Amino acid sequence: MILIADGGATKTSWCFSGKGDTPGMMSTGGINPYFRTTEDIIQEWKESSFSQLSGKVEQVFFYGSGVVDARKAQVISEALFSFFPTAEIEVQSDLLAAARATLGKKEGIACILGTGSNSCQYDGKKITAHIPPLGFILGDEGSGAGLGKQLVSDYLKKIMPSELLAQFQARYPLEYTEFLNRVYNQGKPNQFLAGFVPFLKENIHKSYCAGLVRRAFESFMTRNVVQYKGHEKQSICFVGSVAFHFQEQLRNVLLERNMVPGVILQEPLLKLMEYHL
């Protein structure tokens, strides 16, 4: 049996299957090695249905946010080894997951547009070039956090059209100080800001929302994708909820720049299972 994980900050999605079997799915809490230790990951998994797979799994492929080097990967691989001591274990970044899920063994550019954003150039086997995303304060163009940041800023500065101002206030009845407190004094401000993206989706037919999303995607292309040599001729693929739910706007931005739109997936798991099987 093969076990594959897509690990994010708030949730880890798992897919398990043998050759010819229908894949099974389950989820556990977020696993980011920047904020978790091997010990508390093990403890959490012991209390979930995850432990029932022990002894049945031959290969584990874990892809996650925060897996930026061998040291961070080891935090997760040691936890996995405690459950699957005889299995082959591989821990990689969520960016490689995006590349393998969308491009398989072909070369191209793979991007993530979810709560955060990221990108890389891929030669069909490995990542060959990477522009740093820099997080939602310095970067993360086109991400849910970036879209939410612009939306909230326009609301508080009353740049948003009056009709949408009234809608936004009714939907999110927070005081000015509450917005600032959630962003500057509480944890996970990127997730808080990304939480406003559904408002954009619901109102994407309005010129203000369409323009905000369009400018964010144009910024992502300019500050990330066009930095890759030969990007004009390569397929540009995406994984993530923002890319998936705004794929019409995303494809339009690509086509207007004479770029080649590729696969757009909301989640990579099933395609990763295909890749590994």
N, C-alpha and C positions, 0 to 999 in steps of 0.2 A: 504494500500500500504506500502511496505517496501522500504526504501532507504538505500543503502550501499555505502560507500566511501572508496577509497584507496588513501590516501593523501601522496604525496611526496613533496620534496622541490621545484620542478619546475612545477608539474602538479597534480591535483586531479581528479581522474576518478570516476564517479558516475554511479551506476546501480539502477534502480527502477523497481519494479514489484509487481503485486498482484498475489495471488495464481492462477496458470493456465494461466497467461498472459505471453506474450513474453517480456522479459526484455528490457527496454529502456536504452540507454547510453548517457552520456554527460560528459563534462569536464570543470573544472575551473582552476584558478591559484593554485600554490603550497600553502599548508597550513602547515607550520612547526611552532608550538607554541614557539619555541626558538626565532623566528624572526618576528612573527606576533602578533598583539593584537586582542582582541575580536572586537574592534571597526572597525579596518580596514578590518577585515574578513567580517563583516556584510556589510560594504560599497561595497566591491567587489561583494558579492553575490547579492546585490540589483541591480547591473548593469548587471547581467547575467540571463540566462533563468532559473536558479536554483529557483528563487523566484516564478515561475509559479506553483511549486509543493506545495506551502504553502496551508494548509487546506486539502490536499489529503493524507498526509503521517501519518501513525499510529506508525511506528517504524523506528528509524534511528540508523544505526550502522556505526560509523566512525572509520576507522583504519588508523593510520598515523605515519610517522616518527617523532621523537621528542616527542612522547607521552610516557614519561618515568615515570611520577608520576601523582598523582591526581591534582596537581596544573597546570601542563601543559594541562592535559585533560580538565580542567575547562575552559581554554581559548577558546577551540573549542565548548564545550558543551553549554556554554552561548550564543555563536553566533548561534548555531543550535536552541536553545530554542526560540530565537527571531523570527525565521521563523516557527517553529513547536511547539508552546506552549503546545499543548495537546498530543504530541507524546512521546512515550517511547524513551529515548535517551541513547545510550551507546557509549562511546569513549574509544578505546583501541589502543595498539601499533600495528605497521605493522608486528611485529614478531608474535603476536597472530593471526593476519590475515593469515600469512603464515602457521601456524600450523593448523588452522581451515580449510583452503582451501585445504591443501594437505593430512592431516591426519583425518579430520572430528572428529569423537569421538573415534579414536584409538590412542594408545600411540605410540611415536616415536620421532625422532629428526627432527626439521624443521629448514631450513636455508634460508637465503636471500643472493643471489649473484646478485647484480645490480650495481649501482654506488658505493655503499658501500656493506659491508657484515655483516652478523649477524647470530646467531644460538641460539637454545634453545632445551631443553628436555621438552616434553609435555606428560601429562598422559591421554589425551582424554578429559580433561575439562579445565585444566590450565597449565601454564608454571611452571615447577618444578625446573629447573636449567637453568642458563644462564651464558655463558662466555662473558665478556664485549668485544665488537668489537674494541674499542679504536680509531676509526677514521683512516683515510688513512695515517697519519704520524706514529702512533705507532702500527697500526693493519690493519684491513680491508683486510686481506689476501684473495686473490681470487676475489676481487671486480674489477669493471671497473676502479676505480681510481688507485687501486694497479697495475693492468695490464698496464694501461697507464703510470704510474710512471716508471715502469721498462723499458717499450718500449722507452720512451723519454730519460731516462738516458742512455740506450744502444746506442741510436742514437747520442746523444751529445758526448759520450765518444768514439764513433766509434767502439763499440763492435759488433754492428749489421753487418751482412754480407754485402759486398759492393753492391751487386745487390739490396738488400732491402734498403740500405742507399740511393741509387739514387732514388728509388721509393718513399721513405718516404719524401725526400727533395722536390721532384716534387709535391707530394700531399699536403704537409704542408710547404710552402716556408717561414718559420719564421726564423729570426735571433736568434742566441744564447741568446742575451739579452732579446728578446721578450719572449722566453720560460721562462726564469727566472722571468721576470716581471709578466707574467700571473700566475705563481705559487706562488710567494712570495709577490707580491704587490697588486694583484687584488682579488676581491671576488670570492668565489666558485671555488677554485683551483681543488677540487675533481672532479667537473663536467667538467672542462677543460681537465683534464687528462683522464677521462673516455671517452672523445670524440675521442680518438685515437683507441679505441677498434675495430671499423669497419675495420681498417687496418689489425689488427690481424686476424679477421674473414676471410677477403678476401684472406689472405695468409697462412691460417692454414695448407695447404698442404705442406708448406715448413718447414723443420726440426727446424729452429730457432724459428718460431712462435709457432709451436706445442710444443716445449720444454718449451718455456716461459709460456704458458698456463698451461701445465702439472705441472710445478714446483709451480706455484701459487696455483693450486688446492691441491697439496700435502701439501703445507704449511698451507692451510686452514684446512685440515683434522687434521694435526699434532697439530696445535696450538689452535684448537677449538673443533672439533667433538670428537676426542679421549679422551677429558677431561670428557666426560659424561659417567657415570657409566653404564655398560651394552650396550654400543654403538654397540658392535659386533653383537648383536642379534636384534637390532631395525632397522626399516625401516628409511632411511635417505632421506628426501624430500627437494625440493628446489623450490623457487619462485624467479623470476628475469630474466632480459634480458641476463645477462652473463651466468647464468645456462642454460637458454633455448637455446641460440645460440651456446654454446659449450658443449651441453649435451653428445655428443659422448665421448669427452675427459674426462668429469666429471664422466661418468659411468665407463670408463676404470680405472680411478684412484681408484674409490670405489671397483671395483671388484678385482683389484690387491691387495687391502688391506683386502680382504675377508669381506668387508662391504656389507650391503644390500641396493641397489639402490631403491629409492621409486619414487613417483610422481615428475615430473619436470614441472612447469608451468611458462609461461612468465609473466602472470598477474593473480591475485587471485580472481578478482571480480565475475565472473560467478560461480565459485565454492563456493564462500562465499554466493551467493544468494541461491544456492542449500542447503547449510548448514543451513541457517536461515529459509528457507521455509519448 
